[in-house]
Amino acid sequence: MKDSEQSPRVRWALTSLSLAMLLPSLGASIANAALSTLALAFHASFQAVQWIVLAYLLASTTLIVSVGRLGDLLGRRRLLLAGICLFSAASALCGVAPELWLLIVARAAQGLGAAVMMALTLAIVGETVPKAHTGRAMGLLGTMSAIGTALGPSLGGILIHEFGWRAIFFANVPLALLTGLLAHRYLPRDQRAPTAERPRLDHLGTLLLALTLAAYALAMTIGRRGGLGSLNIALLLGALGGGAVFVLVERRASAPLVQLAMFRDGALRASLAMSALVSTVMMATLVVGPFYLARGLRLDPLKVGLVLSVGPLVAALTGVPAGRLTDRFGVRRATIAGLVAMVAGCCLLSAVQVTLGIASYIAAIAATAVGYALFLTANNTAVMAEVLPDRRGVVSGLLSLSRNLGLITGASLMGAVFARASGTSDVTTARPEAVVAGMRVTFVVAALLVLATLAIALRGQFSRAPRSVLPGVS
C-alpha cells in the first residue's frame, strides 16, 4: 500500500496515541486543584488527602517497567486497550467514591492505567509511524503530555466551581472512551509470537522492582520539606537493598524483567541518565516557581496559576516543531540545542529581579520550556527509533521511569535546596528577599545539573541507537 493510502489511518492511529499520552498527565495534574476541596468534603487533614496524589504517583511509577514488559509478552495493543478501560473505570469509581479510602484505592487503579498508557504509547509509535517521521511523532506526544499538565489545574478549578469535585474525575471518562474506540479501530494488531518460545513474566523481579521503586518514591515524597527524617532514611536504605537484590535475581532469571546486558551500552545509559537529570531540573520550576510568584512578586492565586501554565503551554507549542527539527538535523544536534537553551533559561531564572516583574520570569521559563521540549523529543527518538520489537515495551517503560524518578527526586532535592537557601523553616511565610535568594541558589544548582547533562550529550554516545537493543545484539 502506498504512503498516501496509509496516511489517513496513520493519522487516526497517532490521534489515539496522542490522547493516550494526554490522559495520564491530565489525570495527574487535575487532582492537584481539588486537594483543599477534598479535605473539606471528607473532613480530612491535608496529609491524608495528599495520598490522593501519592497513590496515583506510586502506582504509575512503580509498575511502569513491569507493564511495559507485559505488553511485550501479551501484545502492546491489547494491553493498551485494557489500560485505557482500567483508567476509565477507575475515574468513574473516583467520581462516585463515598469515602476517602475508596477514592485513594481508585486513584491507585487509575495510576496503574496511566502507567500502561505511558509505557506502551511510546512503544507503539515504532509500529505505527515510518522511521523517518519518528521525531515528529515523539514531538506530538510530548505536546499532548504538556497540554495535559497545563490544562489540569485550570480545568479542574472550573469543574469544581461549576459542578463540584466529582466532576474532575468524571471528565476523564468520555475522553478515555473516545481514546479506546480510536485505538481499537486504528492501531495495528499485535503480531503473535511463536507459542513454543514465548517467555513468561518475571513475577519475582516484578515484585522486587515495584517494592524498590515504591520505597524510593515514598522516601522522596513523605515527611517534611528541607530534610530527611528517620523514616525517609530507612526507606532509602530499603530501596538500596531492594535494588541490589533485584540485580541478583535478574542475573539468575531465565526470562528477566529487565535484561541487565542492555545497560552495558553507553548510549542507553546516557539517554536514561540525561532524562532523569533534566526531569529533576524541570521539577524545580514547579516546586520553586509558586513561592517566588506568590511571595517574591506578591501575585494573587489566579495570576500565579496563569503564570505557572506558561511553561507547559510553551512546551506544548514547541513539541511538533521540535520533532521536525529532530528528524531534519538529527538527535545529537537537537539534544545539544535543547540543553543549551535549558542552561540559558536556568541562568536567567537564577538572575531574575523582583523589580523586573513577571516579564523576566516568563521569558526565563519560556526558554527553559523550549529547551526541555526539544531535548525530550530528541532523547525519546534516539532511544526508541531502533529498539527490537520484542523489547519496545520494557525500554519505553525504562525511559518513562527515568523521567518519573527525576520528577520525584527533583521535588525533594530542589525543594530542600530552596528551603535551605531561603534560610527559613517555613517558605510559605518567608520574606520576599529570602524567597528570591532561595530561587537564585536553586537555579544555579539547576544550571549545573543541566551542564552535567550537556557534558554527557557532548560525549556523543547517545547519538547512536543503543546497541543493546538493536537487532542481532544481545
FITIDREN-373486 format. One record per residue (C-alpha): residue number from 1; residue in one letter; chain; x, y, z. Coordinates in steps of 0.02 Angstrom, whole numbers, padded with zeros to 5 digits. Example, Ala and Ser with C-alpha at 12.3 -4.5 7.8 and 13.67 -1.06 7.14 Angstrom:
! residues 2
[pt 1, A, A, [00615, -00225, 00390]] [pt 2, S, A, [00684, -00053, 00357]] 
//
This chain:
! residues 474
[pt 1, M, A, [00000, 00000, 00000]] [pt 2, K, A, [00064, 00173, -00042]] [pt 3, D, A, [00105, 00300, 00092]] [pt 4, S, A, [-00034, 00414, 00032]] [pt 5, E, A, [-00159, 00274, 00060]] [pt 6, Q, A, [-00089, 00235, 00230]] [pt 7, S, A, [-00082, 00414, 00293]] [pt 8, P, A, [-00264, 00434, 00349]] [pt 9, R, A, [-00253, 00276, 00454]] [pt 10, V, A, [-00084, 00330, 00524]] [pt 11, R, A, [-00156, 00500, 00569]] [pt 12, W, A, [-00301, 00421, 00664]] [pt 13, A, A, [-00182, 00299, 00749]] [pt 14, L, A, [-00074, 00447, 00804]] [pt 15, T, A, [-00230, 00534, 00866]] [pt 16, S, A, [-00270, 00386, 00978]] [pt 17, L, A, [-00090, 00380, 01042]] [pt 18, S, A, [-00093, 00567, 01073]] [pt 19, L, A, [-00249, 00552, 01178]] [pt 20, A, A, [-00172, 00405, 01270]] [pt 21, M, A, [-00025, 00518, 01313]] [pt 22, L, A, [-00139, 00662, 01364]] [pt 23, L, A, [-00243, 00561, 01488]] [pt 24, P, A, [-00105, 00515, 01613]] [pt 25, S, A, [-00038, 00693, 01627]] [pt 26, L, A, [-00213, 00764, 01639]] [pt 27, G, A, [-00261, 00636, 01771]] [pt 28, A, A, [-00107, 00681, 01873]] [pt 29, S, A, [-00124, 00871, 01865]] [pt 30, I, A, [-00312, 00892, 01876]] [pt 31, A, A, [-00323, 00815, 02050]] [pt 32, N, A, [-00200, 00941, 02123]] [pt 33, A, A, [-00329, 01079, 02103]] [pt 34, A, A, [-00451, 00985, 02215]] [pt 35, L, A, [-00346, 00943, 02369]] [pt 36, S, A, [-00412, 01084, 02478]] [pt 37, T, A, [-00590, 01049, 02421]] [pt 38, L, A, [-00570, 00863, 02456]] [pt 39, A, A, [-00501, 00897, 02630]] [pt 40, L, A, [-00662, 00990, 02670]] [pt 41, A, A, [-00776, 00864, 02583]] [pt 42, F, A, [-00705, 00715, 02679]] [pt 43, H, A, [-00665, 00811, 02840]] [pt 44, A, A, [-00486, 00751, 02823]] [pt 45, S, A, [-00315, 00826, 02855]] [pt 46, F, A, [-00207, 00890, 02713]] [pt 47, Q, A, [-00084, 00748, 02748]] [pt 48, A, A, [-00225, 00623, 02721]] [pt 49, V, A, [-00288, 00695, 02558]] [pt 50, Q, A, [-00110, 00704, 02491]] [pt 51, W, A, [-00125, 00516, 02469]] [pt 52, I, A, [-00246, 00552, 02327]] [pt 53, V, A, [-00095, 00618, 02232]] [pt 54, L, A, [00032, 00495, 02305]] [pt 55, A, A, [-00072, 00341, 02264]] [pt 56, Y, A, [-00078, 00391, 02080]] [pt 57, L, A, [00107, 00434, 02078]] [pt 58, L, A, [00162, 00273, 02164]] [pt 59, A, A, [00058, 00159, 02053]] [pt 60, S, A, [00113, 00243, 01891]] [pt 61, T, A, [00296, 00245, 01942]] [pt 62, T, A, [00320, 00075, 02024]] [pt 63, L, A, [00232, -00026, 01889]] [pt 64, I, A, [00281, 00064, 01729]] [pt 65, V, A, [00426, -00051, 01682]] [pt 66, S, A, [00327, -00207, 01726]] [pt 67, V, A, [00178, -00160, 01618]] [pt 68, G, A, [00296, -00115, 01476]] [pt 69, R, A, [00370, -00290, 01483]] [pt 70, L, A, [00197, -00367, 01498]] [pt 71, G, A, [00150, -00276, 01339]] [pt 72, D, A, [00299, -00355, 01251]] [pt 73, L, A, [00237, -00527, 01305]] [pt 74, L, A, [00048, -00514, 01286]] [pt 75, G, A, [00034, -00384, 01148]] [pt 76, R, A, [00052, -00197, 01165]] [pt 77, R, A, [-00111, -00150, 01079]] [pt 78, R, A, [-00210, -00273, 01184]] [pt 79, L, A, [-00135, -00213, 01348]] [pt 80, L, A, [-00152, -00030, 01299]] [pt 81, L, A, [-00338, -00055, 01271]] [pt 82, A, A, [-00350, -00141, 01441]] [pt 83, G, A, [-00257, 00005, 01521]] [pt 84, I, A, [-00374, 00132, 01443]] [pt 85, C, A, [-00525, 00034, 01505]] [pt 86, L, A, [-00450, 00024, 01680]] [pt 87, F, A, [-00414, 00211, 01681]] [pt 88, S, A, [-00594, 00247, 01627]] [pt 89, A, A, [-00672, 00131, 01757]] [pt 90, A, A, [-00557, 00195, 01895]] [pt 91, S, A, [-00600, 00375, 01850]] [pt 92, A, A, [-00785, 00335, 01867]] [pt 93, L, A, [-00753, 00250, 02035]] [pt 94, C, A, [-00658, 00405, 02093]] [pt 95, G, A, [-00809, 00510, 02048]] [pt 96, V, A, [-00932, 00406, 02150]] [pt 97, A, A, [-00818, 00365, 02297]] [pt 98, P, A, [-00913, 00395, 02460]] [pt 99, E, A, [-00759, 00378, 02572]] [pt 100, L, A, [-00582, 00444, 02562]] [pt 101, W, A, [-00503, 00271, 02573]] [pt 102, L, A, [-00602, 00212, 02421]] [pt 103, L, A, [-00552, 00367, 02324]] [pt 104, I, A, [-00370, 00331, 02363]] [pt 105, V, A, [-00387, 00150, 02306]] [pt 106, A, A, [-00473, 00208, 02146]] [pt 107, R, A, [-00334, 00333, 02116]] [pt 108, A, A, [-00206, 00193, 02130]] [pt 109, A, A, [-00303, 00094, 01999]] [pt 110, Q, A, [-00310, 00250, 01891]] [pt 111, G, A, [-00121, 00266, 01910]] [pt 112, L, A, [-00098, 00087, 01851]] [pt 113, G, A, [-00200, 00126, 01695]] [pt 114, A, A, [-00092, 00281, 01670]] [pt 115, A, A, [00067, 00176, 01685]] [pt 116, V, A, [00005, 00062, 01546]] [pt 117, M, A, [-00031, 00209, 01433]] [pt 118, M, A, [00135, 00298, 01468]] [pt 119, A, A, [00239, 00140, 01442]] [pt 120, L, A, [00154, 00074, 01287]] [pt 121, T, A, [00112, 00233, 01191]] [pt 122, L, A, [00295, 00269, 01153]] [pt 123, A, A, [00323, 00085, 01111]] [pt 124, I, A, [00181, 00077, 00985]] [pt 125, V, A, [00247, 00228, 00888]] [pt 126, G, A, [00379, 00116, 00808]] [pt 127, E, A, [00244, 00002, 00740]] [pt 128, T, A, [00135, 00144, 00677]] [pt 129, V, A, [00244, 00283, 00605]] [pt 130, P, A, [00377, 00272, 00469]] [pt 131, K, A, [00552, 00279, 00543]] [pt 132, A, A, [00592, 00444, 00455]] [pt 133, H, A, [00447, 00528, 00546]] [pt 134, T, A, [00481, 00458, 00720]] [pt 135, G, A, [00542, 00626, 00785]] [pt 136, R, A, [00382, 00714, 00731]] [pt 137, A, A, [00276, 00582, 00817]] [pt 138, M, A, [00378, 00596, 00977]] [pt 139, G, A, [00359, 00785, 00970]] [pt 140, L, A, [00171, 00767, 00953]] [pt 141, L, A, [00161, 00650, 01102]] [pt 142, G, A, [00267, 00771, 01205]] [pt 143, T, A, [00149, 00910, 01156]] [pt 144, M, A, [-00003, 00813, 01216]] [pt 145, S, A, [00080, 00772, 01382]] [pt 146, A, A, [00121, 00956, 01408]] [pt 147, I, A, [-00056, 01006, 01363]] [pt 148, G, A, [-00124, 00885, 01494]] [pt 149, T, A, [-00008, 00958, 01626]] [pt 150, A, A, [-00054, 01137, 01581]] [pt 151, L, A, [-00240, 01104, 01564]] [pt 152, G, A, [-00264, 01007, 01725]] [pt 153, P, A, [-00261, 01144, 01858]] [pt 154, S, A, [-00367, 01270, 01761]] [pt 155, L, A, [-00492, 01140, 01700]] [pt 156, G, A, [-00501, 01066, 01875]] [pt 157, G, A, [-00537, 01235, 01951]] [pt 158, I, A, [-00677, 01269, 01826]] [pt 159, L, A, [-00758, 01099, 01850]] [pt 160, I, A, [-00750, 01110, 02040]] [pt 161, H, A, [-00826, 01284, 02038]] [pt 162, E, A, [-00968, 01237, 01920]] [pt 163, F, A, [-01006, 01055, 01961]] [pt 164, G, A, [-00911, 01002, 02118]] [pt 165, W, A, [-00756, 00897, 02145]] [pt 166, R, A, [-00828, 00736, 02074]] [pt 167, A, A, [-00833, 00815, 01901]] [pt 168, I, A, [-00644, 00818, 01887]] [pt 169, F, A, [-00643, 00628, 01886]] [pt 170, F, A, [-00799, 00602, 01781]] [pt 171, A, A, [-00724, 00716, 01647]] [pt 172, N, A, [-00592, 00584, 01610]] [pt 173, V, A, [-00721, 00450, 01567]] [pt 174, P, A, [-00785, 00511, 01396]] [pt 175, L, A, [-00610, 00558, 01342]] [pt 176, A, A, [-00544, 00386, 01391]] [pt 177, L, A, [-00687, 00300, 01299]] [pt 178, L, A, [-00651, 00401, 01142]] [pt 179, T, A, [-00467, 00354, 01157]] [pt 180, G, A, [-00511, 00171, 01174]] [pt 181, L, A, [-00626, 00172, 01022]] [pt 182, L, A, [-00495, 00255, 00912]] [pt 183, A, A, [-00357, 00139, 00974]] [pt 184, H, A, [-00465, -00015, 00943]] [pt 185, R, A, [-00508, 00043, 00768]] [pt 186, Y, A, [-00342, 00110, 00703]] [pt 187, L, A, [-00193, 00039, 00798]] [pt 188, P, A, [-00105, -00106, 00712]] [pt 189, R, A, [-00147, -00277, 00781]] [pt 190, D, A, [-00018, -00368, 00885]] [pt 191, Q, A, [00094, -00491, 00796]] [pt 192, R, A, [00084, -00660, 00881]] [pt 193, A, A, [00248, -00734, 00937]] [pt 194, P, A, [00284, -00921, 00919]] [pt 195, T, A, [00193, -01004, 01064]] [pt 196, A, A, [00332, -01130, 01098]] [pt 197, E, A, [00461, -00996, 01131]] [pt 198, R, A, [00351, -00869, 01218]] [pt 199, P, A, [00434, -00813, 01381]] [pt 200, R, A, [00341, -00788, 01544]] [pt 201, L, A, [00333, -00634, 01652]] [pt 202, D, A, [00466, -00625, 01787]] [pt 203, H, A, [00350, -00617, 01938]] [pt 204, L, A, [00486, -00608, 02071]] [pt 205, G, A, [00580, -00473, 01977]] [pt 206, T, A, [00418, -00377, 01951]] [pt 207, L, A, [00378, -00382, 02138]] [pt 208, L, A, [00555, -00332, 02190]] [pt 209, L, A, [00563, -00187, 02068]] [pt 210, A, A, [00392, -00123, 02121]] [pt 211, L, A, [00438, -00130, 02306]] [pt 212, T, A, [00607, -00046, 02274]] [pt 213, L, A, [00531, 00095, 02173]] [pt 214, A, A, [00391, 00117, 02300]] [pt 215, A, A, [00517, 00133, 02441]] [pt 216, Y, A, [00616, 00264, 02345]] [pt 217, A, A, [00462, 00362, 02292]] [pt 218, L, A, [00395, 00365, 02470]] [pt 219, A, A, [00565, 00418, 02538]] [pt 220, M, A, [00564, 00566, 02419]] [pt 221, T, A, [00384, 00620, 02446]] [pt 222, I, A, [00333, 00596, 02628]] [pt 223, G, A, [00389, 00694, 02779]] [pt 224, R, A, [00442, 00875, 02796]] [pt 225, R, A, [00524, 00977, 02661]] [pt 226, G, A, [00705, 01030, 02681]] [pt 227, G, A, [00772, 00874, 02767]] [pt 228, L, A, [00763, 00686, 02785]] [pt 229, G, A, [00686, 00605, 02938]] [pt 230, S, A, [00724, 00432, 03006]] [pt 231, L, A, [00581, 00357, 02905]] [pt 232, N, A, [00648, 00433, 02744]] [pt 233, I, A, [00821, 00365, 02778]] [pt 234, A, A, [00752, 00192, 02817]] [pt 235, L, A, [00654, 00193, 02655]] [pt 236, L, A, [00806, 00247, 02556]] [pt 237, L, A, [00909, 00107, 02633]] [pt 238, G, A, [00767, -00013, 02592]] [pt 239, A, A, [00766, 00047, 02412]] [pt 240, L, A, [00955, 00024, 02401]] [pt 241, G, A, [00945, -00152, 02470]] [pt 242, G, A, [00796, -00194, 02359]] [pt 243, G, A, [00892, -00134, 02207]] [pt 244, A, A, [01039, -00246, 02249]] [pt 245, V, A, [00927, -00398, 02272]] [pt 246, F, A, [00836, -00357, 02109]] [pt 247, V, A, [01001, -00358, 02013]] [pt 248, L, A, [01048, -00527, 02088]] [pt 249, V, A, [00878, -00601, 02045]] [pt 250, E, A, [00882, -00534, 01867]] [pt 251, R, A, [01054, -00608, 01836]] [pt 252, R, A, [00988, -00782, 01877]] [pt 253, A, A, [00815, -00768, 01797]] [pt 254, S, A, [00785, -00868, 01639]] [pt 255, A, A, [00667, -00734, 01572]] [pt 256, P, A, [00714, -00575, 01666]] [pt 257, L, A, [00600, -00425, 01678]] [pt 258, V, A, [00747, -00314, 01628]] [pt 259, Q, A, [00894, -00384, 01531]] [pt 260, L, A, [01041, -00312, 01626]] [pt 261, A, A, [01150, -00332, 01471]] [pt 262, M, A, [01059, -00181, 01398]] [pt 263, F, A, [01147, -00069, 01523]] [pt 264, R, A, [01319, -00117, 01459]] [pt 265, D, A, [01289, 00000, 01315]] [pt 266, G, A, [01338, 00181, 01350]] [pt 267, A, A, [01207, 00250, 01231]] [pt 268, L, A, [01059, 00184, 01329]] [pt 269, R, A, [01137, 00227, 01497]] [pt 270, A, A, [01171, 00404, 01438]] [pt 271, S, A, [00994, 00430, 01375]] [pt 272, L, A, [00915, 00368, 01536]] [pt 273, A, A, [01033, 00471, 01644]] [pt 274, M, A, [01001, 00629, 01543]] [pt 275, S, A, [00813, 00602, 01554]] [pt 276, A, A, [00822, 00588, 01744]] [pt 277, L, A, [00935, 00740, 01765]] [pt 278, V, A, [00832, 00853, 01653]] [pt 279, S, A, [00670, 00799, 01737]] [pt 280, T, A, [00747, 00841, 01906]] [pt 281, V, A, [00782, 01016, 01843]] [pt 282, M, A, [00609, 01040, 01768]] [pt 283, M, A, [00530, 00994, 01934]] [pt 284, A, A, [00617, 01144, 02011]] [pt 285, T, A, [00507, 01261, 01910]] [pt 286, L, A, [00352, 01180, 01985]] [pt 287, V, A, [00421, 01173, 02163]] [pt 288, V, A, [00503, 01345, 02174]] [pt 289, G, A, [00400, 01444, 02049]] [pt 290, P, A, [00240, 01458, 02152]] [pt 291, F, A, [00332, 01526, 02305]] [pt 292, Y, A, [00429, 01654, 02203]] [pt 293, L, A, [00272, 01714, 02115]] [pt 294, A, A, [00167, 01721, 02274]] [pt 295, R, A, [00296, 01782, 02400]] [pt 296, G, A, [00425, 01869, 02291]] [pt 297, L, A, [00311, 01953, 02163]] [pt 298, R, A, [00158, 01953, 02278]] [pt 299, L, A, [00039, 01887, 02144]] [pt 300, D, A, [-00135, 01827, 02189]] [pt 301, P, A, [-00178, 01641, 02166]] [pt 302, L, A, [-00263, 01669, 01997]] [pt 303, K, A, [-00110, 01756, 01924]] [pt 304, V, A, [00005, 01625, 01999]] [pt 305, G, A, [-00094, 01489, 01911]] [pt 306, L, A, [-00091, 01581, 01746]] [pt 307, V, A, [00097, 01612, 01752]] [pt 308, L, A, [00132, 01431, 01802]] [pt 309, S, A, [00038, 01373, 01647]] [pt 310, V, A, [00159, 01465, 01533]] [pt 311, G, A, [00294, 01331, 01541]] [pt 312, P, A, [00182, 01183, 01493]] [pt 313, L, A, [00096, 01288, 01358]] [pt 314, V, A, [00263, 01338, 01281]] [pt 315, A, A, [00320, 01156, 01286]] [pt 316, A, A, [00157, 01105, 01203]] [pt 317, L, A, [00179, 01231, 01062]] [pt 318, T, A, [00361, 01179, 01039]] [pt 319, G, A, [00332, 00990, 01033]] [pt 320, V, A, [00287, 00966, 00850]] [pt 321, P, A, [00418, 01089, 00782]] [pt 322, A, A, [00546, 01002, 00894]] [pt 323, G, A, [00502, 00837, 00812]] [pt 324, R, A, [00527, 00910, 00638]] [pt 325, L, A, [00695, 00983, 00689]] [pt 326, T, A, [00748, 00815, 00761]] [pt 327, D, A, [00702, 00724, 00601]] [pt 328, R, A, [00794, 00853, 00496]] [pt 329, F, A, [00952, 00886, 00595]] [pt 330, G, A, [00971, 00726, 00696]] [pt 331, V, A, [00953, 00681, 00879]] [pt 332, R, A, [01128, 00737, 00931]] [pt 333, R, A, [01112, 00916, 00868]] [pt 334, A, A, [00933, 00931, 00932]] [pt 335, T, A, [00981, 00865, 01104]] [pt 336, I, A, [01128, 00984, 01122]] [pt 337, A, A, [01024, 01133, 01062]] [pt 338, G, A, [00888, 01091, 01188]] [pt 339, L, A, [01010, 01077, 01332]] [pt 340, V, A, [01096, 01241, 01286]] [pt 341, A, A, [00926, 01327, 01288]] [pt 342, M, A, [00890, 01250, 01459]] [pt 343, V, A, [01057, 01312, 01529]] [pt 344, A, A, [01014, 01487, 01467]] [pt 345, G, A, [00841, 01476, 01546]] [pt 346, C, A, [00907, 01417, 01714]] [pt 347, C, A, [01039, 01555, 01715]] [pt 348, L, A, [00903, 01683, 01681]] [pt 349, L, A, [00796, 01610, 01821]] [pt 350, S, A, [00944, 01622, 01940]] [pt 351, A, A, [00965, 01806, 01896]] [pt 352, V, A, [00783, 01865, 01899]] [pt 353, Q, A, [00749, 02026, 01993]] [pt 354, V, A, [00588, 02069, 02083]] [pt 355, T, A, [00599, 02242, 02006]] [pt 356, L, A, [00587, 02169, 01830]] [pt 357, G, A, [00421, 02086, 01873]] [pt 358, I, A, [00329, 01946, 01786]] [pt 359, A, A, [00404, 01977, 01613]] [pt 360, S, A, [00580, 01920, 01661]] [pt 361, Y, A, [00513, 01763, 01744]] [pt 362, I, A, [00404, 01717, 01594]] [pt 363, A, A, [00549, 01744, 01473]] [pt 364, A, A, [00662, 01630, 01576]] [pt 365, I, A, [00529, 01496, 01594]] [pt 366, A, A, [00491, 01502, 01408]] [pt 367, A, A, [00675, 01475, 01364]] [pt 368, T, A, [00685, 01328, 01484]] [pt 369, A, A, [00524, 01251, 01418]] [pt 370, V, A, [00578, 01265, 01236]] [pt 371, G, A, [00742, 01179, 01278]] [pt 372, Y, A, [00654, 01043, 01375]] [pt 373, A, A, [00532, 01005, 01234]] [pt 374, L, A, [00674, 00993, 01108]] [pt 375, F, A, [00780, 00884, 01222]] [pt 376, L, A, [00636, 00768, 01267]] [pt 377, T, A, [00586, 00740, 01086]] [pt 378, A, A, [00764, 00707, 01029]] [pt 379, N, A, [00806, 00593, 01175]] [pt 380, N, A, [00648, 00489, 01157]] [pt 381, T, A, [00680, 00473, 00971]] [pt 382, A, A, [00861, 00418, 01000]] [pt 383, V, A, [00806, 00280, 01119]] [pt 384, M, A, [00651, 00215, 01030]] [pt 385, A, A, [00697, 00227, 00846]] [pt 386, E, A, [00796, 00063, 00836]] [pt 387, V, A, [00730, -00043, 00979]] [pt 388, L, A, [00698, -00226, 00945]] [pt 389, P, A, [00511, -00258, 00925]] [pt 390, D, A, [00504, -00379, 01072]] [pt 391, R, A, [00589, -00253, 01188]] [pt 392, R, A, [00498, -00092, 01144]] [pt 393, G, A, [00381, -00101, 01293]] [pt 394, V, A, [00513, -00126, 01427]] [pt 395, V, A, [00631, 00004, 01352]] [pt 396, S, A, [00488, 00129, 01339]] [pt 397, G, A, [00447, 00089, 01520]] [pt 398, L, A, [00627, 00121, 01573]] [pt 399, L, A, [00625, 00287, 01481]] [pt 400, S, A, [00464, 00341, 01566]] [pt 401, L, A, [00530, 00277, 01732]] [pt 402, S, A, [00688, 00383, 01718]] [pt 403, R, A, [00579, 00536, 01689]] [pt 404, N, A, [00464, 00496, 01837]] [pt 405, L, A, [00609, 00463, 01954]] [pt 406, G, A, [00686, 00628, 01901]] [pt 407, L, A, [00525, 00720, 01941]] [pt 408, I, A, [00511, 00634, 02110]] [pt 409, T, A, [00693, 00669, 02152]] [pt 410, G, A, [00676, 00849, 02094]] [pt 411, A, A, [00527, 00879, 02207]] [pt 412, S, A, [00631, 00827, 02358]] [pt 413, L, A, [00806, 00883, 02309]] [pt 414, M, A, [00764, 01052, 02233]] [pt 415, G, A, [00638, 01085, 02371]] [pt 416, A, A, [00772, 01051, 02501]] [pt 417, V, A, [00896, 01165, 02411]] [pt 418, F, A, [00765, 01303, 02403]] [pt 419, A, A, [00718, 01287, 02586]] [pt 420, R, A, [00900, 01286, 02642]] [pt 421, A, A, [00949, 01433, 02532]] [pt 422, S, A, [00799, 01533, 02592]] [pt 423, G, A, [00861, 01517, 02770]] [pt 424, T, A, [00688, 01482, 02840]] [pt 425, S, A, [00598, 01330, 02906]] [pt 426, D, A, [00432, 01382, 02826]] [pt 427, V, A, [00447, 01450, 02649]] [pt 428, T, A, [00261, 01486, 02644]] [pt 429, T, A, [00288, 01634, 02762]] [pt 430, A, A, [00464, 01683, 02707]] [pt 431, R, A, [00508, 01864, 02669]] [pt 432, P, A, [00517, 01910, 02483]] [pt 433, E, A, [00706, 01936, 02488]] [pt 434, A, A, [00729, 01763, 02567]] [pt 435, V, A, [00624, 01683, 02430]] [pt 436, V, A, [00724, 01773, 02295]] [pt 437, A, A, [00887, 01715, 02374]] [pt 438, G, A, [00822, 01536, 02379]] [pt 439, M, A, [00768, 01547, 02199]] [pt 440, R, A, [00939, 01606, 02141]] [pt 441, V, A, [01033, 01467, 02228]] [pt 442, T, A, [00909, 01334, 02170]] [pt 443, F, A, [00927, 01379, 01986]] [pt 444, V, A, [01115, 01393, 01998]] [pt 445, V, A, [01109, 01211, 02054]] [pt 446, A, A, [00985, 01175, 01914]] [pt 447, A, A, [01102, 01255, 01785]] [pt 448, L, A, [01245, 01147, 01849]] [pt 449, L, A, [01139, 00990, 01829]] [pt 450, V, A, [01096, 01037, 01650]] [pt 451, L, A, [01281, 01071, 01615]] [pt 452, A, A, [01319, 00896, 01680]] [pt 453, T, A, [01186, 00830, 01561]] [pt 454, L, A, [01262, 00930, 01419]] [pt 455, A, A, [01432, 00853, 01457]] [pt 456, I, A, [01353, 00680, 01438]] [pt 457, A, A, [01274, 00734, 01274]] [pt 458, L, A, [01436, 00804, 01203]] [pt 459, R, A, [01519, 00635, 01226]] [pt 460, G, A, [01408, 00584, 01081]] [pt 461, Q, A, [01368, 00405, 01130]] [pt 462, F, A, [01182, 00437, 01136]] [pt 463, S, A, [01179, 00490, 00952]] [pt 464, R, A, [01190, 00308, 00902]] [pt 465, A, A, [01043, 00192, 00930]] [pt 466, P, A, [01076, 00090, 01088]] [pt 467, R, A, [01171, -00064, 01032]] [pt 468, S, A, [01098, -00173, 01169]] [pt 469, V, A, [00925, -00157, 01093]] [pt 470, L, A, [00973, -00167, 00909]] [pt 471, P, A, [00939, -00321, 00804]] [pt 472, G, A, [01073, -00453, 00817]] [pt 473, V, A, [01147, -00390, 00980]] [pt 474, S, A, [01109, -00474, 01146]] 
//
